C-alpha cells in the first residue's frame, strides 16, 4: 500500500530504503507528484568504480533527498546539438546513480497503475534523466514514469577482460534500476507486475540488450524500443574492447584530478 503524507508543503513517501520527498506540479489541470534524485544504488566511486552496482544503503532523513541541482553522470560538456563545447571539457559527478519518479496525483482509480521505465539517449556517452519531462504524458495517461541515470562512456561501457572485471556497467545500472522499481514502485502506487521498459537511441539499444541478456530475465518487463542506434552492431566479434590497463589509466586520472 502507498505510504504518503504531507510535510511542510512537501510530499513524502516511504520506500524500502527510506523516505523520499517530492513536490507537486500542475499540467493541463492535472496534479503530478515529482520525486527527484532518488538514489537506487551505492555511489560507484572508490573501490566500487568499474564494479557492478550495489544496493543503496538505507537512510532515515528525507531532508537531503530533494536536491535542486540536477544530477548527471560524468560526460563530455556538450551543447544542445551534442557537440563538445571544449576539448577535454567534462561535467557531471560519479555519485550519479539516481532516478526520478513522476506520479499522477489525482488518479481516477485506487488500483495500482502501470509503470514506464525510460532509458535516456546519448550514444552511451552523454545525456541524463534531467533532459526528459513526462508531465504532459501523465496529464493524458494515468501511469507512473521512472527515468534513471546510468554510467556513461569509459566509466559505464569499458569492455571487461574476465568475469572478475565486468563489462557494460551502464547496462547493469539499468538492471539495478529495474530491481529498485520491482521492490519499491508499489509505495508510489505503481504495479510492479505491469512495468514497461522503453528508451530512445542508446536507451532503445539498451532495451534490446536486456531482451537478449539472461541476466535481466528475473526482472524483465514488456519493452518498447523507440529507436535503435543507426549502424550499431550486436555482433560480439565486432564490438571493440579496451584492455584492463585502460581502466587503471582512467582510475589514475580520476584520482589525480
C-alpha positions in Angstrom: 0.0 0.0 0.0 1.1 3.6 -0.6 2.6 5.4 2.3 2.2 9.1 1.7 2.0 12.2 3.9 2.4 15.9 3.6 5.2 17.7 5.5 5.9 21.4 5.1 4.2 21.6 1.7 6.3 18.6 0.5 5.1 15.1 -0.3 6.9 12.3 1.5 6.7 8.6 0.5 8.3 5.8 2.5 10.4 3.4 0.3 12.1 0.2 1.4 15.3 2.2 1.8 13.9 5.3 3.5 11.7 8.3 3.0 11.8 10.4 -0.2 10.5 13.9 -0.6 8.6 15.2 -3.7 6.7 18.2 -4.8 3.6 18.9 -6.8 3.4 20.2 -10.4 0.2 21.0 -12.4 -0.1 20.4 -16.1 -3.4 20.8 -18.0 -5.2 21.0 -14.7 -3.7 17.6 -13.7 -1.7 17.4 -10.5 1.5 15.4 -10.7 3.8 14.5 -7.9 7.5 14.5 -8.8 10.3 12.8 -6.8 13.8 13.9 -8.0 17.2 12.4 -7.4 16.3 9.2 -5.6 19.4 7.0 -5.2 18.9 3.5 -6.4 22.4 2.1 -5.9 25.5 3.0 -3.9 27.8 5.7 -5.3 30.1 4.0 -7.9 33.2 5.6 -6.5 36.5 4.5 -5.0 36.5 0.7 -4.7 33.1 0.5 -6.5 34.4 2.2 -9.6 34.3 -0.2 -12.5 32.3 -2.6 -10.4 28.7 -3.9 -10.6 26.2 -1.6 -8.9 25.3 -2.5 -5.3 22.1 -1.9 -3.4 21.9 1.5 -1.9 22.2 1.9 1.9 19.1 2.8 3.9 18.6 6.3 5.2 16.4 7.9 7.9 16.4 11.6 6.9 14.5 12.8 3.9 15.6 16.4 4.1 18.6 16.0 1.8 17.0 13.9 -0.8 15.3 16.6 -2.8 18.2 18.4 -4.4 17.7 21.5 -6.5 20.8 20.8 -8.7 20.3 18.3 -11.5 22.5 15.2 -11.2 24.2 13.7 -14.2 26.9 11.1 -14.7 30.4 12.2 -15.9 30.4 13.1 -19.6 31.8 15.5 -22.2 30.4 19.0 -21.9 28.2 19.4 -25.0 25.9 22.0 -26.5 22.3 21.3 -27.4 23.5 19.7 -30.7 25.6 17.1 -28.9 28.9 18.6 -29.9 31.7 19.2 -27.3 31.9 22.8 -26.2 35.7 22.5 -25.4 38.3 19.8 -25.8 38.8 17.8 -22.6 35.9 19.5 -21.0 33.7 17.4 -18.8 30.8 17.8 -16.5 28.8 15.6 -14.0 29.7 13.6 -10.9 30.4 10.0 -10.2 27.8 9.8 -7.5 25.1 9.8 -10.1 23.0 6.6 -9.8 19.8 8.4 -9.1 16.3 8.2 -10.7 13.2 10.4 -10.9 9.7 9.2 -10.3 6.6 11.0 -11.8 3.2 10.1 -10.4 -0.2 11.4 -11.5 -1.8 12.6 -8.3 -5.5 12.9 -8.9 -5.8 9.3 -10.1 -9.4 8.3 -11.0 -8.8 4.8 -9.6 -7.4 3.3 -6.4 -5.9 0.4 -8.3 -2.1 0.2 -8.8 -1.1 1.9 -12.0 1.1 0.7 -14.9 4.7 1.9 -14.9 7.1 3.1 -17.7 10.8 3.0 -17.2 12.6 5.2 -19.7 16.3 5.0 -20.5 17.7 8.2 -21.9 19.6 8.7 -25.2 23.1 9.8 -25.9 25.2 7.1 -27.7 26.2 5.7 -24.3 28.4 8.8 -23.9 26.3 11.7 -22.7 22.7 12.5 -21.6 20.8 12.2 -18.3 17.4 11.8 -16.7 17.2 15.6 -16.5 16.5 16.0 -20.2 13.1 14.5 -20.1 9.9 16.0 -18.6 7.0 13.5 -18.9 4.5 15.7 -17.2 2.4 16.2 -20.3 2.3 12.4 -20.9 1.0 11.9 -17.4 -1.6 14.6 -18.0 -3.0 12.3 -20.7 -2.5 8.9 -19.2 -2.8 7.6 -15.6 0.7 6.0 -15.4 3.9 6.3 -13.4 7.1 7.2 -15.2 10.6 6.4 -13.9 13.7 7.8 -15.5 17.2 6.8 -14.2 20.8 7.9 -14.8 23.3 5.3 -15.7 27.1 5.3 -16.1 28.4 6.5 -19.4 31.5 6.4 -21.6 34.6 4.8 -20.1 33.0 4.5 -16.6 30.0 2.7 -17.9 30.9 0.8 -21.1 34.6 -0.3 -21.0 34.9 -3.9 -22.0 35.7 -6.4 -19.3 38.5 -8.9 -19.8 37.2 -11.6 -17.5 34.3 -12.5 -15.3 36.1 -10.7 -12.4 36.1 -7.4 -14.4 32.5 -7.0 -15.7 31.7 -5.0 -18.8 28.8 -2.8 -19.8 28.3 -1.4 -16.3 25.8 1.1 -17.6 23.5 -1.8 -18.5 24.0 -3.3 -15.1 23.0 0.1 -13.6 19.8 0.0 -15.7 19.1 -3.5 -14.4 19.6 -2.3 -10.8 17.1 0.4 -11.5 14.6 -2.3 -12.7 15.2 -4.2 -9.5 14.6 -1.0 -7.5 11.3 -0.4 -9.3 10.2 -4.0 -8.7 10.9 -3.6 -4.9 9.7 0.0 -4.4 7.2 1.1 -7.0 4.1 0.0 -5.1 5.0 2.7 -2.5 4.2 5.2 -5.2 1.0 3.5 -6.3 2.6 1.5 -9.2 2.0 -2.1 -10.2 5.3 -3.9 -10.3 3.7 -6.6 -12.5 2.8 -4.0 -15.1 6.1 -2.4 -16.0 7.3 -1.5 -19.5 11.0 -0.6 -20.3 11.5 1.9 -23.1 14.2 4.1 -24.5 15.4 6.2 -27.4 18.7 5.9 -29.3 21.1 4.4 -26.8 18.1 3.8 -24.5 16.4 1.9 -27.2 19.5 -0.2 -27.8 19.7 -0.9 -24.1 16.2 -2.3 -24.1 17.3 -4.7 -26.9 20.3 -5.8 -24.9 18.1 -6.5 -21.8 15.9 -8.7 -24.0 18.9 -10.7 -25.2 20.6 -11.0 -21.8 19.7 -13.9 -19.5 20.9 -11.7 -16.6 17.8 -9.5 -17.0 15.2 -12.3 -17.2 14.4 -12.2 -13.5 13.4 -8.5 -13.7 12.5 -8.3 -17.4 9.3 -6.4 -18.3 7.5 -5.8 -21.6 9.5 -3.5 -23.8 9.1 -0.6 -26.3 12.2 0.4 -28.4 11.6 4.0 -29.7 14.7 3.8 -31.8 17.9 1.9 -32.3 21.4 3.4 -32.8 21.9 3.5 -36.6 24.7 1.1 -37.6 25.2 -0.3 -34.0 26.1 -3.9 -34.1 25.2 -6.6 -31.6 27.8 -9.0 -33.0 30.2 -9.6 -30.2 33.0 -10.2 -32.6 32.6 -6.6 -34.0 32.3 -4.8 -30.7 35.5 -3.1 -29.8 37.2 -3.9 -26.4 39.6 -2.0 -24.2 42.2 -3.7 -22.0 42.2 -3.7 -18.3 45.1 -1.3 -18.1 42.9 1.3 -19.8 40.7 1.1 -16.7 43.7 1.6 -14.5 44.7 4.7 -16.5 41.2 6.1 -16.1 41.2 5.5 -12.4 44.6 7.2 -12.0 43.2 10.2 -14.0 40.2 10.4 -11.7 42.2 10.1 -8.5 44.7 12.8 -9.5 42.1 15.2 -11.0 
